[in-house]
């Protein structure tokens, strides 16, 4: 394979994984909202550690998704 084709394949794979991380971050944010709703309706017991963990997980997944997507698009552009 030529170097250009290899870069496009690597960029496509990076975009795939970056998009997956972004979708997981969105799902985690929705899960956090669902958990907070259940806390407000007294179906679950509030815990700072659970809230902190969900927020950190959402932020890490979003950051990873952004970085991987950006790298993927740069690989394809060159």
Helices and strands as residue ranges (DSSP letters): H 3-40, H 48-77
